[in-house]
């Protein structure tokens, strides 16, 4: 963790060093006196949202066995105060600070209740052909330290029941920076990013108990983008990233044996950012993702299995075919160590959302498909989300909305019969579940 902190601090200071170097070469477009003589313009916005929801399956399981309760429903009360402050330091430099407290009370089981604190910071500066962007977030989730327990032969729900660990006690830190030169139709952009997740749930040393132990994990990456203006409104570039994902050793590792899915990563990427037309904006980044695992990934016993070449995507686009319609599409696909520390999986999210405005009303709906393809066990989980929403803007400060979401899931295993015979925990026949969530929200802006 200290290594990643030093990396991010060094990255954050690079723009300052670059700016000083550039100052030696040419006169700044913004004299220092302009920063000192004009105090920052400050705009602060406070919002409070209240939400009442009904969830038909808070444990994400449709089978009762042992401590598992099928289709357990609950009312959920949520209150979310938030504050954001925008500092306009100069016409070129802007700083944004934010804080949100997301308070969620599960009336049927207080163990699922949590309060999520999130702080954000973003600094953007543009000086002629040069710009830099520094952003970071710190999330502290005040939730139960008792992890979920799945005692059925099928183990945890699809993709490890990720929403339930999201209600537990953990911290998540993110940071990124880039400095870019975009003159004469060219783009040169060094980039860096760091992410660290630390779980605070209690652990059990009893193997096979069904209790979920969570292992800390994280990632750092650095790289460079080189591009050109392929049209007046669109930049095309090629990118390269190198870095490392880490994961704490699995608690069940015997003796001093390492057992984790830490890996080195290398990506060769193609990117498009900007717009094709006035109503079609894109931010596409995709390419080849190569991973090299060590012998610590004990389940990947064959050396040839420790090198994985996968497809990577972090892409989105926004369409506004009319002034009242907005369509957003996104596709994120990458490999990461599992939260339980016992596997690594390719996490893929594909999503389409539509919004239509009719006077003071907003109508919308969408679909999201989340799949997890695991390296060990040849298992593939799929979660399908369908949502619709109706919103009404009461006035400039307040609005209400009603939402419905249906969730369904399915699991498949390659050579399933052989795997089931070898390990009952790979049983997939009862991993599927369905879930319905109804909610009504009110938002007030000060």
Residue pairs with C-beta under 8 A, 6 or more apart in sequence:
1 196
1 198
1 218
3 220
4 194
4 196
4 218
4 220
7 192
7 194
7 220
7 222
8 136
8 175
8 177
8 192
8 194
11 175
11 177
11 192
11 222
12 134
12 175
12 177
14 177
14 179
14 190
15 125
15 132
15 134
15 177
15 179
18 130
18 132
18 179
19 127
19 130
22 28
22 127
22 130
28 127
29 92
29 127
29 128
30 90
30 91
30 92
30 93
30 127
34 90
35 89
35 90
35 93
38 90
40 87
40 88
40 89
40 95
41 87
41 88
42 85
42 86
42 87
42 88
43 85
43 86
43 88
44 83
44 84
44 85
44 86
45 83
45 84
45 85
45 445
45 446
46 81
46 82
46 83
46 445
46 446
47 81
47 82
47 83
47 443
47 444
47 445
47 446
48 79
48 80
48 81
48 82
48 443
48 444
48 446
49 78
49 79
49 80
49 81
49 82
49 441
49 442
49 443
49 444
50 78
50 79
50 80
50 441
50 442
51 76
51 77
51 78
51 79
51 80
51 439
51 440
51 441
51 442
52 75
52 76
52 77
52 78
52 439
52 440
52 441
53 75
53 76
53 78
53 437
53 438
53 439
53 440
54 73
54 74
54 75
54 76
54 437
54 438
54 439
55 73
55 74
55 76
55 435
55 436
55 437
56 71
56 73
56 435
56 436
56 437
57 71
57 72
57 73
57 407
57 433
57 434
57 435
57 436
58 72
58 73
58 74
58 106
58 108
58 109
58 112
59 68
59 69
59 70
59 72
59 148
59 164
60 157
60 158
60 161
60 163
60 164
60 433
60 435
61 68
61 69
61 70
61 71
61 150
61 152
61 157
61 433
62 70
62 71
62 430
62 432
62 433
62 434
63 70
63 152
63 154
63 430
64 70
65 151
65 152
65 153
66 151
66 152
66 210
67 149
67 150
67 151
67 210
68 149
68 150
68 151
68 152
71 433
72 108
72 109
73 108
74 106
74 107
74 108
74 109
74 112
75 107
75 108
76 104
76 105
76 106
76 107
76 439
77 104
77 105
77 107
78 102
78 103
78 104
78 105
79 103
80 100
80 101
80 102
80 103
81 100
81 101
82 98
82 99
82 100
82 101
83 98
83 99
83 100
84 96
84 97
84 98
84 99
85 96
85 97
85 98
86 94
86 95
86 96
87 94
87 95
87 96
87 97
88 94
89 95
92 125
92 126
92 127
93 123
93 124
93 125
93 126
94 123
94 124
94 125
95 121
95 122
95 123
95 124
96 120
96 121
96 122
96 123
97 119
97 120
97 121
98 118
98 119
98 120
98 121
99 117
99 118
99 119
99 120
100 116
100 117
100 118
101 115
101 116
101 117
101 118
102 115
102 116
102 117
102 118
103 115
104 113
104 114
104 115
104 116
104 167
105 113
106 112
106 113
111 144
111 146
112 144
112 164
112 167
113 143
113 144
113 167
114 141
114 142
114 143
114 144
114 167
114 168
115 141
115 142
115 143
116 139
116 140
116 141
116 142
117 139
117 140
117 141
117 142
118 137
118 138
118 139
118 140
119 137
119 138
120 135
120 136
120 137
121 134
121 135
121 136
121 137
122 133
122 134
122 135
122 136
123 132
123 133
123 134
123 135
124 131
124 132
124 133
125 131
125 132
128 183
129 181
129 182
129 183
129 184
130 179
130 180
130 181
131 179
131 180
131 182
132 177
132 178
132 179
132 180
133 176
133 177
133 178
133 179
133 180
134 176
134 177
135 175
135 176
135 177
136 173
136 174
136 175
136 176
137 172
137 173
137 174
137 175
138 171
138 172
138 173
138 174
139 171
139 172
139 173
140 171
141 166
141 167
141 168
141 169
141 170
141 171
141 172
142 169
143 167
143 168
143 169
143 170
144 167
144 168
144 169
144 201
145 168
145 169
145 200
145 201
145 202
146 168
146 201
146 202
147 165
147 168
147 201
147 202
147 211
147 212
147 213
147 214
148 156
148 161
148 164
148 165
148 211
148 212
149 209
149 210
149 211
149 212
150 156
150 157
150 161
150 210
150 212
151 209
151 210
152 210
152 430
153 424
153 425
153 427
153 430
154 425
154 427
154 428
154 429
154 430
154 431
155 210
155 425
155 426
155 427
155 431
156 212
156 340
157 409
157 431
157 433
158 372
158 381
158 382
158 383
158 409
158 410
158 411
158 431
158 432
158 433
159 345
159 347
159 370
159 372
159 381
159 383
160 212
160 338
160 339
160 340
160 372
161 212
162 339
165 199
165 201
165 212
165 214
165 339
168 199
168 200
168 201
168 214
169 199
169 200
169 201
170 197
170 198
170 199
170 200
170 201
170 214
171 196
171 197
171 198
171 200
172 195
172 196
172 197
172 198
173 194
173 195
173 196
173 197
174 193
174 194
174 195
175 193
175 194
175 195
176 191
176 192
176 193
176 194
177 191
177 192
177 193
178 189
178 190
178 191
178 192
179 189
179 190
180 187
180 188
180 189
180 225
181 187
181 188
181 189
182 188
182 235
185 228
185 229
186 226
186 227
186 228
186 229
187 225
187 226
187 227
187 228
187 229
187 235
187 237
188 224
188 225
188 226
189 224
189 225
189 226
189 227
189 237
190 222
190 223
190 224
191 222
191 223
191 224
191 225
191 239
191 241
192 220
192 221
192 222
192 223
193 219
193 220
193 221
193 222
194 218
194 219
194 220
194 221
195 218
195 219
195 220
196 216
196 218
197 216
197 217
197 218
197 339
198 216
199 214
199 215
199 216
199 339
201 212
201 213
201 214
203 213
203 251
204 211
204 213
205 251
205 252
207 252
208 425
212 340
213 250
213 251
213 340
213 341
214 339
214 340
214 341
215 247
215 248
215 249
215 250
215 251
215 260
215 337
215 339
215 340
215 341
216 247
216 248
217 245
217 246
217 247
217 248
217 336
217 337
217 339
217 341
218 245
218 246
219 243
219 244
219 245
219 246
219 265
219 336
220 243
220 244
221 241
221 242
221 243
221 265
221 267
222 241
222 242
222 243
223 239
223 240
223 241
223 242
223 243
223 267
224 239
224 240
225 237
225 238
225 239
225 271
226 237
226 238
226 239
227 235
227 236
227 237
227 238
227 271
228 235
228 236
228 237
229 235
230 236
230 272
231 274
231 276
233 274
233 275
233 276
234 272
234 273
234 274
234 275
234 276
234 282
235 271
235 272
235 273
235 274
236 270
236 271
236 272
237 270
237 271
237 272
237 273
238 268
238 269
238 270
238 271
239 267
239 268
239 269
239 270
239 271
239 285
239 287
240 266
240 267
240 268
240 269
241 265
241 266
241 267
241 269
242 264
242 265
242 266
242 267
243 264
243 265
244 262
244 263
244 264
244 265
245 261
245 262
245 263
245 265
245 336
245 337
246 260
246 262
246 337
247 260
247 261
247 262
247 337
247 341
248 260
248 341
249 258
249 259
249 260
249 296
249 341
250 259
250 260
250 341
250 342
251 341
252 259
252 342
253 259
253 298
257 298
258 294
258 295
258 296
258 298
259 296
259 297
259 298
259 341
260 296
260 297
260 337
260 341
261 293
261 296
261 297
261 337
261 338
261 341
261 343
261 344
261 375
262 293
262 294
262 296
262 297
262 337
263 291
263 292
263 293
263 294
263 297
263 337
263 344
264 291
264 292
265 289
265 290
265 291
266 289
266 290
267 287
267 288
267 289
267 290
267 312
268 287
268 288
269 285
269 286
269 287
269 312
270 284
270 285
270 286
270 287
271 284
271 285
271 286
272 282
272 283
272 284
273 282
273 283
273 284
274 281
274 282
275 281
275 282
276 282
279 319
279 320
279 321
280 317
280 318
280 319
281 317
281 318
281 319
282 315
282 316
282 317
282 318
283 315
283 316
283 317
284 315
284 316
284 317
285 313
285 314
285 315
286 311
286 312
286 313
286 314
286 315
287 311
287 312
288 309
288 310
288 311
288 312
289 309
289 310
289 311
289 312
289 334
289 335
290 307
290 308
290 309
290 310
291 307
291 308
291 309
291 310
291 335
292 306
292 307
293 300
293 306
293 307
293 308
293 344
294 306
295 306
297 306
297 344
297 375
299 343
299 375
299 376
300 306
300 375
300 376
305 375
308 335
308 375
310 333
310 335
310 346
311 333
312 333
312 334
313 331
313 332
313 333
313 334
314 332
314 334
315 330
315 331
315 332
316 328
316 329
316 330
316 331
317 328
317 329
317 330
318 326
318 327
318 328
318 329
319 326
319 327
319 328
319 329
320 326
320 327
321 327
324 356
324 357
324 358
325 354
325 355
325 356
325 357
326 354
326 355
326 356
327 352
327 353
327 354
327 355
328 351
328 352
328 353
329 351
329 352
329 353
330 349
330 350
330 351
331 348
331 349
331 350
331 351
332 347
332 348
332 349
333 346
333 347
333 348
333 349
334 346
334 347
335 344
335 345
335 346
335 347
336 344
336 345
336 347
337 343
337 344
338 344
338 345
338 374
342 376
343 374
343 375
343 376
343 377
344 374
344 375
344 376
345 372
345 373
345 374
345 375
346 371
346 372
346 373
347 370
347 371
347 372
348 369
348 370
348 371
348 372
348 373
349 368
349 369
349 370
350 368
350 369
351 366
351 367
351 368
351 369
352 366
352 367
352 368
353 364
353 365
353 366
354 364
354 365
354 366
355 362
355 363
355 364
356 362
356 363
356 364
360 392
360 393
360 394
361 390
361 391
361 392
361 393
362 389
362 390
362 391
362 392
362 393
362 401
363 389
363 390
363 391
364 388
364 389
364 390
364 391
365 386
365 387
365 388
365 389
366 386
366 387
367 384
367 385
367 386
367 387
368 384
368 385
368 387
369 382
369 383
369 384
369 385
370 382
370 383
370 384
370 385
371 380
371 381
371 382
371 383
372 380
372 381
372 382
373 379
373 380
374 380
374 381
377 413
377 419
377 423
377 426
378 413
378 414
378 415
378 419
379 411
379 412
379 413
379 426
379 428
380 411
380 412
380 413
380 414
381 409
381 410
381 411
381 431
382 409
382 410
382 411
383 407
383 408
383 409
384 407
384 408
384 409
385 405
385 406
385 407
386 405
386 406
386 407
387 403
387 404
387 405
387 406
388 403
388 404
389 401
389 402
389 403
389 404
390 401
390 402
390 403
391 399
391 400
391 401
391 402
392 399
392 400
392 401
393 399
394 400
396 445
397 444
397 445
397 446
398 442
398 443
398 444
398 445
399 442
399 443
400 440
400 441
400 442
400 443
401 440
401 441
401 443
402 438
402 439
402 440
402 441
403 437
403 438
403 439
403 440
403 441
404 436
404 437
404 438
404 439
405 436
405 437
406 434
406 435
406 436
406 437
407 433
407 434
407 435
407 436
407 437
408 432
408 433
408 434
408 435
409 431
409 432
409 433
409 434
410 432
411 428
411 431
411 432
412 428
413 419
413 420
413 426
413 428
416 426
416 428
419 426
420 426
420 427
420 428
